[in-house]
Structure formats: structure tokens, C-alpha cells
Amino acid sequence: MGDIMKKYKATMIEDITSGTLIKTKIIEAKNEEEAKEIIENEGNHDWEENYDVEFGHDNDYSLKEI
């Protein structure tokens, strides 16, 4: 029997020098660890974006099971 996939809402918190940026997406994964790996390996694909910024270099992530 296959593993049940959970859904996680991922939020990427970008390092920016000025302005505001919020990116979100829904990820299906077995657990939070797998969801984090998916985010880190996918890069900037399929994120809903709303921004007007200058980017820095350090990003952080937040995961919440939905």
C-alpha cells in the first residue's frame, strides 16, 4: 500500500535589501522533511510571487501542514 501524501503550504522568506517579497506554493510530500527537500531542490519554480524588491543572498523557509 502506498504512502499517504500530506499537503504543506510553503512560504519562502527571501533575503532582500529593500522592498517586500512573499512567495507561496502548495507541496505534496510524505512529511515535513520531504517537503523541505522538495523546496530546496526545486529552486524558484511554480511559486506565486508578489514583489518589488532588490534581492540579497540568504533565503529561509517556513512549512505548515494544511
N, C-alpha and C positions, 0 to 999 in steps of 0.2 A: 504494500500500500504506500502511495506517495506521501511525501511530507506536505503538510498544510502550510501554504504561504500566507504570511501576515502582511498587512499593508502598513507602511510607515510614511509619514509626511516629513520630508527632509527640508531643512532650511539651511542655506549656505550663508555664512556671515563673512563677507569679503573684507579684506584689508583695503581701505580706501583712504586717499589723502584728503579728499573733500567731497561733499555731497552725500547721497543716500542710495543704498542698493539693497534690494530684497529679492532673493531667488527662491522659488519653491517648486517641488515636484512630488508626485506620489510614486513610491517604490514598493514592489512586491519582493519579499525576502522571507527566509525561514526564521530569522531572528534579527535582533538589532545589530549584531556583529556583522552578519552578512550584508545588511542594508548599508552599513558604513563602508564596507569594502566596495560595494557597487558604486556608491557616490565617489569615493576616492579614485576608482579606476575609470569611471565614465568621463571625467572631465566636465566640460561645460555643455553637454548635450541635453536637450529637451527640458531645460529649466524655464519656468515662467519668470520673466525679468521685468523689473521696473526700476530704472536708474538714470541718473545724470551725474556722473562721478569721474574722478581721476583715481585709478587703481593703485594700490600698494602691492605687497608680495605675500602677506601672511593671511591665509584663509582658515576659518574654523567652521565646524558643522554641528548641527543640532538635529536629533532624531526623536520623533514622538510616534509611538504606535497609535494607529487610528482604527 
